[in-house]
Amino acid sequence: MHIHHLNCGCMCPLGGALWDGFSRGLTAQLVCHCLLIETEQGLVLVDTGFGQQDVQAPYARLSPFFVHVNNVQFNYKNTAIEQVKSLGFAASDVRHIVLTHLDFDHAGGLEDFPNATVHVMQAERDAARERHGFINRRRYRPKLWDEVKQWRYYAAGGEPWFGFEAVRDLDGLPPEILLIPLTGHTRGHAGVAINTPDGWLLNAGDAYFYRHEMDANNRHCTPGLLAYQRVMEVDRQARLHNQDRLYELACDRASNVRLFCSHDAIEFKTFSEQAAPASQVQA
């Protein structure tokens, strides 16, 4: 198993360090941290970020509300398909896509991989079909996946993973890849855990947004990301409960679990540099 860290989207909301904690200018730097995993079953993507069609016609596919709030910077080179090709692979080599959830910034590139089977929690697919409310009608964009032919849906439960429910034996995927239900941000939000030779790697998706939310010595979040999480949540109690559980896991050094979220640029840089030179870093 070989893992590449990809940044499949650039978002620069106004507010600088009030969002990302480090930018000195007027705009922040947020990423879409995805994974490309080389397995014996073919390539596996974990989330897709924005896709080629999003770059071509963003307002035909995405909500103008979120395009402007997040100040999305569209660029072909950031799409997963272009990065897959730059690593010497073809779109057809991507056999599976595992989604943390179906938000526009995580599922925009699904149709760039027409041969892939898409794996997602059943509760998330149901929420995306219903699209109740102002936020859900804008976060879930059916045009992003209306050409997807192969879906696999999963329910919460199963043998625990470090005290969390875990969905094991994903159809067609190696046993080292698990879905970890982490509801709150969306109804069917999940993390994706990968058992690597160096220990467990957990893509926590949008279960948290800022690296210091998992900081054992100085736990906090920036005002911009704290407000954004509250706007996007569907269940505050579940979201905060799962954040607390992730925090406990992050602080448990004996677990040997490395966590990252989807949008923190510093986390992305750290994990990318740790993976190099074994994998090609995409920035």
C-alpha positions as CSV (number, residue, x, y, z in Angstrom):
1,M,0.0,0.0,0.0
2,H,1.3,3.4,-1.0
3,I,-0.3,6.7,0.0
4,H,-0.1,10.1,-1.8
5,H,-1.4,13.3,-0.2
6,L,-3.2,15.5,-2.7
7,N,-4.5,19.0,-2.3
8,C,-7.6,19.0,-4.6
9,G,-8.9,22.5,-4.0
10,C,-7.9,26.0,-2.9
11,M,-10.2,28.2,-0.8
12,C,-9.2,31.7,0.3
13,P,-12.0,33.3,2.4
14,L,-11.6,36.9,3.5
15,G,-10.2,37.2,7.0
16,G,-6.7,35.8,6.7
17,A,-5.5,34.5,10.1
18,L,-8.9,34.7,11.5
19,W,-9.6,31.6,9.5
20,D,-6.3,29.7,9.1
21,G,-4.3,31.1,12.0
22,F,-1.2,32.0,10.0
23,S,-1.9,34.2,6.9
24,R,-0.7,37.7,7.0
25,G,-2.8,39.1,4.2
26,L,-6.6,39.6,3.8
27,T,-7.3,36.1,2.6
28,A,-6.8,32.7,4.2
29,Q,-5.4,29.5,2.7
30,L,-7.6,26.5,3.0
31,V,-7.0,23.2,1.2
32,C,-9.0,20.1,0.2
33,H,-6.8,17.3,1.6
34,C,-7.5,14.1,-0.2
35,L,-5.6,10.8,-0.4
36,L,-4.7,8.6,-3.4
37,I,-3.9,5.0,-2.2
38,E,-2.2,2.5,-4.4
39,T,-3.6,-1.0,-3.5
40,E,-3.6,-4.4,-5.1
41,Q,-7.2,-3.7,-6.0
42,G,-6.3,-0.6,-8.0
43,L,-6.2,3.1,-7.0
44,V,-8.4,4.3,-4.2
45,L,-9.3,8.0,-3.8
46,V,-10.4,9.3,-0.4
47,D,-12.5,12.4,-1.4
48,T,-12.0,14.2,-4.7
49,G,-12.1,17.9,-3.9
50,F,-13.2,20.0,-6.9
51,G,-13.4,18.4,-10.4
52,Q,-12.7,19.5,-13.9
53,Q,-16.4,20.4,-14.6
54,D,-16.3,22.6,-11.5
55,V,-13.4,24.5,-13.0
56,Q,-15.1,24.8,-16.4
57,A,-18.5,26.0,-15.2
58,P,-18.5,26.6,-11.4
59,Y,-21.8,28.5,-11.2
60,A,-23.6,25.8,-13.2
61,R,-22.6,23.1,-10.7
62,L,-21.9,24.8,-7.4
63,S,-23.8,27.2,-5.2
64,P,-22.7,30.9,-5.7
65,F,-23.2,31.3,-2.0
66,F,-20.4,28.9,-1.1
67,V,-18.2,29.9,-4.1
68,H,-18.1,33.4,-2.7
69,V,-18.1,32.7,1.0
70,N,-15.1,30.4,0.5
71,N,-13.6,32.4,-2.3
72,V,-12.8,29.2,-4.2
73,Q,-9.9,29.4,-6.5
74,F,-10.5,27.2,-9.5
75,N,-7.5,25.7,-11.2
76,Y,-7.3,22.5,-13.4
77,K,-3.9,21.6,-11.8
78,N,-5.6,21.2,-8.4
79,T,-8.2,18.6,-9.6
80,A,-7.7,15.0,-8.6
81,I,-7.7,13.8,-12.2
82,E,-4.8,16.1,-13.2
83,Q,-2.8,15.0,-10.2
84,V,-3.5,11.3,-10.8
85,K,-2.2,11.8,-14.4
86,S,0.8,13.7,-13.2
87,L,1.7,10.6,-11.1
88,G,1.7,8.5,-14.2
89,F,-1.8,6.9,-13.8
90,A,-5.0,7.1,-15.8
91,A,-8.6,7.9,-14.7
92,S,-9.5,4.3,-15.3
93,D,-6.9,3.2,-12.8
94,V,-9.0,4.7,-10.0
95,R,-11.2,1.8,-9.1
96,H,-12.8,3.1,-5.9
97,I,-13.6,6.5,-4.3
98,V,-14.3,6.5,-0.5
99,L,-16.1,9.7,0.6
100,T,-16.1,11.3,4.0
101,H,-19.3,13.0,2.9
102,L,-21.0,14.5,-0.1
103,D,-20.4,18.2,0.4
104,F,-19.5,20.1,-2.8
105,D,-15.8,20.5,-1.9
106,H,-15.4,16.8,-1.3
107,A,-17.4,15.2,-4.1
108,G,-16.8,17.6,-7.1
109,G,-14.5,15.3,-8.9
110,L,-16.6,12.1,-8.8
111,E,-17.5,12.2,-12.5
112,D,-13.9,12.6,-13.5
113,F,-13.5,8.9,-12.7
114,P,-16.4,7.2,-14.5
115,N,-15.2,3.6,-13.8
116,A,-14.9,4.1,-10.0
117,T,-17.2,2.6,-7.4
118,V,-18.2,5.3,-4.9
119,H,-18.5,4.3,-1.2
120,V,-20.4,6.4,1.2
121,M,-22.6,6.1,4.3
122,Q,-26.3,5.4,3.6
123,A,-27.4,8.2,5.9
124,E,-25.3,10.7,3.9
125,R,-26.7,9.6,0.6
126,D,-30.2,10.0,2.0
127,A,-29.5,13.5,3.3
128,A,-28.1,14.4,-0.1
129,R,-31.3,13.2,-1.8
130,E,-33.6,15.1,0.6
131,R,-31.6,18.4,0.7
132,H,-33.8,20.0,3.4
133,G,-33.1,23.6,4.3
134,F,-31.0,26.6,3.0
135,I,-27.6,25.0,3.7
136,N,-28.3,21.5,2.6
137,R,-29.7,22.7,-0.8
138,R,-26.4,24.5,-1.4
139,R,-23.9,22.0,0.1
140,Y,-25.4,19.0,-1.8
141,R,-25.3,19.5,-5.5
142,P,-26.8,16.5,-7.4
143,K,-25.1,17.6,-10.7
144,L,-21.8,16.5,-9.1
145,W,-22.8,12.8,-9.1
146,D,-25.8,12.3,-11.4
147,E,-23.5,10.3,-13.8
148,V,-22.1,8.0,-11.1
149,K,-23.1,4.5,-12.0
150,Q,-21.8,2.4,-9.1
151,W,-22.6,3.2,-5.5
152,R,-22.0,1.2,-2.3
153,Y,-23.8,2.3,0.8
154,Y,-23.1,1.4,4.4
155,A,-24.7,1.6,7.8
156,A,-23.1,2.5,11.1
157,G,-22.1,-0.4,13.4
158,G,-19.7,-3.3,13.4
159,E,-16.6,-4.2,15.3
160,P,-15.2,-1.1,17.2
161,W,-12.1,0.8,16.2
162,F,-10.4,2.5,19.2
163,G,-13.8,2.9,20.7
164,F,-15.5,4.2,17.6
165,E,-18.0,2.3,15.5
166,A,-16.3,1.0,12.3
167,V,-17.6,-0.2,8.9
168,R,-15.2,-2.9,7.9
169,D,-14.9,-5.0,4.7
170,L,-15.9,-2.3,2.3
171,D,-17.0,-3.9,-0.9
172,G,-13.9,-4.6,-3.2
173,L,-11.5,-2.7,-0.9
174,P,-8.6,-4.1,1.1
175,P,-9.4,-4.7,4.8
176,E,-6.9,-2.0,5.8
177,I,-9.4,0.7,4.8
178,L,-12.4,1.4,7.1
179,L,-15.2,3.9,7.4
180,I,-15.5,5.5,10.9
181,P,-19.0,7.2,11.4
182,L,-18.4,10.7,12.7
183,T,-21.8,12.4,12.5
184,G,-22.5,16.0,13.3
185,H,-21.1,18.0,10.4
186,T,-23.5,16.1,8.2
187,R,-26.0,13.3,8.9
188,G,-23.8,10.7,7.4
189,H,-20.3,12.1,7.8
190,A,-17.5,9.6,8.3
191,G,-13.8,9.4,8.7
192,V,-11.6,7.1,6.7
193,A,-9.0,5.0,8.6
194,I,-6.1,3.3,6.8
195,N,-3.9,0.8,8.5
196,T,-0.4,1.5,7.2
197,P,3.0,-0.1,8.1
198,D,3.6,3.0,10.3
199,G,0.3,2.8,12.2
200,W,-3.2,4.0,11.6
201,L,-3.9,7.1,9.5
202,L,-7.3,8.8,10.0
203,N,-8.7,11.2,7.5
204,A,-11.3,12.9,9.8
205,G,-12.8,14.9,7.0
206,D,-14.8,17.9,8.4
207,A,-15.2,16.4,11.9
208,Y,-12.8,19.3,12.8
209,F,-11.3,22.1,10.8
210,Y,-8.3,23.4,12.6
211,R,-5.1,21.7,13.7
212,H,-5.1,23.1,17.2
213,E,-8.5,21.6,17.9
214,M,-6.5,18.4,18.4
215,D,-3.7,20.1,20.3
216,A,-3.1,18.5,23.7
217,N,-1.4,21.7,25.1
218,N,-3.4,24.5,23.6
219,R,-6.8,23.3,22.3
220,H,-8.6,26.1,20.4
221,C,-10.1,27.1,17.0
222,T,-9.9,30.3,15.0
223,P,-13.0,32.5,15.0
224,G,-13.7,32.0,11.2
225,L,-13.5,28.2,11.3
226,L,-15.4,28.0,14.5
227,A,-18.3,30.0,13.0
228,Y,-18.2,28.1,9.7
229,Q,-18.4,24.8,11.6
230,R,-21.5,26.0,13.4
231,V,-23.1,27.2,10.2
232,M,-22.5,23.8,8.5
233,E,-23.4,21.5,11.4
234,V,-26.6,19.4,11.4
235,D,-26.2,18.1,14.9
236,R,-24.1,20.2,17.3
237,Q,-24.2,17.8,20.2
238,A,-23.0,14.9,17.9
239,R,-20.4,17.1,16.3
240,L,-18.9,18.3,19.5
241,H,-19.1,14.8,21.1
242,N,-17.2,13.3,18.1
243,Q,-14.6,16.1,18.2
244,D,-14.0,15.4,21.9
245,R,-13.5,11.7,21.1
246,L,-11.1,12.5,18.3
247,Y,-9.2,14.8,20.7
248,E,-8.9,12.0,23.2
249,L,-7.6,9.7,20.5
250,A,-5.1,12.3,19.2
251,C,-3.8,12.8,22.8
252,D,-3.4,9.0,23.3
253,R,0.1,8.5,22.0
254,A,-0.1,4.8,22.7
255,S,-2.8,4.4,19.9
256,N,-0.3,5.4,17.2
257,V,-3.1,7.0,15.2
258,R,-2.2,10.1,13.1
259,L,-5.2,12.4,12.4
260,F,-5.8,15.1,9.9
261,C,-8.8,17.1,8.7
262,S,-9.7,18.1,5.2
263,H,-9.0,21.9,5.1
264,D,-6.0,22.8,7.3
265,A,-3.1,23.9,5.1
266,I,-0.5,23.4,7.8
267,E,-1.6,19.8,8.4
268,F,-1.5,19.1,4.7
269,K,2.0,20.5,4.4
270,T,3.1,18.4,7.4
271,F,1.7,15.1,6.1
272,S,2.9,15.7,2.6
273,E,6.5,16.3,3.8
274,Q,6.4,13.3,6.0
275,A,5.3,11.2,3.0
276,A,8.1,12.5,0.7
277,P,10.1,11.2,-1.0
278,A,8.2,8.0,-1.0
279,S,5.2,9.7,-2.6
280,Q,5.1,12.7,-4.8
281,V,3.9,15.8,-2.9
282,Q,1.0,17.7,-4.6
283,A,0.7,21.4,-3.5
